[in-house]
């Protein structure tokens, strides 16, 4: 059996709140390293907010040295302005990963929910519950892995989704050889 050792930075992009989760995969164990949010001031210009997101993601990449970046793909939104803002936040996150030579993996909200909960219309509450179960977290045990915002939990879910996908793709590749 192949031993996996990989560090993944998962990102749930948003102009106001960008969730970030960093996960180590060691063998069959998932070890949470970091889980928090980058929050921008809505009174600042969009360019200042995007600059903050970019520089914060870049700093986290330099500090934690992930092997790859997993990010939520753009979703359909009836509000075009929201979709554009999320797209811009995604862009600067992808740029930070690319500038640091990380391979970028994109997952739709449906793929993430199915990977974590097994149901594509799962609620934020269900995702948070399952992330805690998958990572064997108990409330209050690890302050750095007990974020208050759902966006941070979503980012960790994205990292877990990629870890599962990465392992699955590797197993399929072995079977095809």
C-alpha positions as CSV (number, residue, x, y, z in Angstrom):
1,X,0.0,0.0,0.0
2,X,1.3,3.4,-1.0
3,X,2.2,5.8,1.9
4,X,0.8,9.3,1.2
5,X,2.5,12.4,2.5
6,X,1.1,15.7,1.2
7,X,0.1,19.1,2.5
8,X,-2.9,20.7,1.0
9,X,-4.1,24.3,1.3
10,X,-7.9,24.5,0.7
11,X,-9.5,27.8,-0.1
12,X,-13.1,28.9,0.0
13,X,-12.9,32.2,-1.9
14,X,-14.9,35.3,-1.2
15,X,-14.4,39.0,-1.3
16,X,-15.6,39.6,2.2
17,X,-14.5,36.3,3.8
18,X,-12.0,33.8,2.3
19,X,-11.7,30.6,4.2
20,X,-8.4,28.8,4.4
21,X,-7.7,25.3,5.6
22,X,-4.3,23.5,5.6
23,X,-4.3,19.8,5.9
24,X,-1.6,17.2,6.1
25,X,-2.2,13.8,4.7
26,X,0.1,11.2,6.3
27,X,-0.7,7.7,5.2
28,X,-4.4,7.3,6.0
29,X,-4.4,10.1,8.6
30,X,-5.7,13.6,8.1
31,X,-4.0,16.1,10.3
32,X,-5.4,19.7,10.4
33,X,-2.7,22.3,10.5
34,X,-4.5,25.6,10.1
35,X,-8.1,26.7,9.7
36,X,-9.2,30.3,9.7
37,X,-10.5,33.2,7.5
38,X,-9.1,36.2,5.7
39,X,-11.6,39.0,6.3
40,X,-11.6,42.2,4.3
41,X,-13.1,45.5,5.2
42,X,-16.2,46.2,3.0
43,X,-15.4,50.0,3.3
44,X,-12.2,49.6,1.5
45,X,-11.8,49.6,-2.3
46,X,-12.1,46.3,-4.2
47,X,-8.4,46.6,-5.2
48,X,-7.3,46.9,-1.6
49,X,-9.5,44.0,-0.5
50,X,-8.1,41.8,-3.3
51,X,-4.6,42.8,-2.4
52,X,-5.2,41.8,1.2
53,X,-6.5,38.4,0.1
54,X,-3.6,37.8,-2.2
55,X,-0.9,38.8,0.3
56,X,-2.5,36.8,3.1
57,X,-2.8,33.6,1.0
58,X,0.8,34.2,-0.2
59,X,2.0,34.6,3.4
60,X,0.2,31.3,4.4
61,X,1.8,29.5,1.4
62,X,5.3,30.7,2.4
63,X,4.7,29.9,6.1
64,X,3.2,26.4,5.7
65,X,4.7,25.3,2.4
66,X,1.8,23.3,1.0
67,X,2.3,20.9,-1.9
68,X,-0.8,22.0,-3.8
69,X,-3.8,24.3,-3.6
70,X,-7.5,23.1,-3.8
71,X,-10.1,25.8,-4.4
72,X,-13.8,25.9,-4.8
73,X,-14.9,26.5,-8.4
74,X,-17.2,29.3,-9.3
75,X,-20.8,28.5,-8.7
76,X,-23.8,29.8,-10.6
77,X,-25.3,32.8,-8.8
78,X,-28.4,34.8,-9.7
79,X,-26.5,37.8,-8.3
80,X,-23.9,38.7,-11.0
81,X,-22.1,41.2,-8.7
82,X,-21.5,38.5,-6.1
83,X,-20.3,36.0,-8.7
84,X,-17.9,38.6,-10.1
85,X,-16.5,39.4,-6.7
86,X,-16.1,35.7,-5.8
87,X,-14.4,35.2,-9.2
88,X,-12.0,38.1,-8.5
89,X,-11.1,36.6,-5.1
90,X,-10.6,33.2,-6.7
91,X,-8.3,34.7,-9.2
92,X,-5.9,36.3,-6.7
93,X,-5.9,33.0,-4.7
94,X,-5.0,31.0,-7.8
95,X,-2.4,33.6,-8.7
96,X,-0.8,33.3,-5.2
97,X,-0.7,29.5,-5.7
98,X,0.7,29.8,-9.2
99,X,3.4,32.3,-8.2
100,X,4.5,29.8,-5.6
101,X,4.6,26.9,-8.1
102,X,1.6,25.0,-6.6
103,X,-0.6,22.9,-8.8
104,X,-4.1,24.2,-8.5
105,X,-7.1,21.8,-8.2
106,X,-10.7,23.1,-8.6
107,X,-13.8,21.5,-7.2
108,X,-17.5,22.5,-7.5
109,X,-19.6,22.9,-4.4
110,X,-21.5,19.8,-5.4
111,X,-18.3,17.7,-5.6
112,X,-17.1,19.0,-2.2
113,X,-20.5,18.3,-0.5
114,X,-20.6,14.8,-2.0
115,X,-17.1,14.1,-0.9
116,X,-17.7,15.2,2.7
117,X,-21.3,14.5,3.4
118,X,-22.3,12.1,0.6
119,X,-25.1,14.5,-0.4
120,X,-24.7,17.3,-2.9
121,X,-27.3,19.6,-1.2
122,X,-25.7,19.3,2.2
123,X,-26.0,22.3,4.6
124,X,-23.1,24.3,6.1
125,X,-24.0,22.7,9.4
126,X,-23.7,19.2,8.0
127,X,-20.4,20.0,6.4
128,X,-19.0,21.4,9.6
129,X,-20.2,18.3,11.5
130,X,-18.7,15.9,9.0
131,X,-15.4,17.8,8.9
132,X,-15.1,17.4,12.7
133,X,-15.9,13.7,12.4
134,X,-13.4,13.1,9.6
135,X,-10.6,15.0,11.5
136,X,-11.6,13.6,14.9
137,X,-12.0,17.0,16.4
138,X,-14.0,17.7,19.5
139,X,-15.3,21.2,20.4
140,X,-12.7,23.2,22.3
141,X,-9.9,20.7,22.0
142,X,-7.9,22.7,19.4
143,X,-8.5,26.4,19.4
144,X,-6.7,26.8,16.0
145,X,-9.0,24.3,14.5
146,X,-12.2,25.6,16.0
147,X,-13.0,28.5,13.7
148,X,-16.1,30.5,14.3
149,X,-16.9,31.1,10.6
150,X,-18.4,28.5,8.2
151,X,-16.0,29.7,5.5
152,X,-13.0,28.2,7.4
153,X,-14.8,24.9,7.8
154,X,-15.7,24.9,4.1
155,X,-12.0,25.5,3.3
156,X,-11.0,22.5,5.3
157,X,-13.7,20.5,3.5
158,X,-12.2,21.5,0.2
159,X,-8.8,20.3,1.4
160,X,-10.3,17.0,2.5
161,X,-12.2,16.7,-0.8
162,X,-8.9,17.0,-2.6
163,X,-7.2,14.5,-0.3
164,X,-9.9,12.0,-1.1
165,X,-9.8,12.7,-4.8
166,X,-6.0,12.6,-4.9
167,X,-6.0,9.1,-3.2
168,X,-8.8,7.8,-5.5
169,X,-7.1,9.0,-8.7
170,X,-3.8,7.5,-7.6
171,X,-5.5,4.1,-6.9
172,X,-7.3,4.2,-10.3
173,X,-3.9,5.0,-12.0
174,X,-2.4,1.9,-10.3
175,X,-5.3,-0.3,-11.6
176,X,-4.9,1.1,-15.1
177,X,-1.2,0.2,-15.3
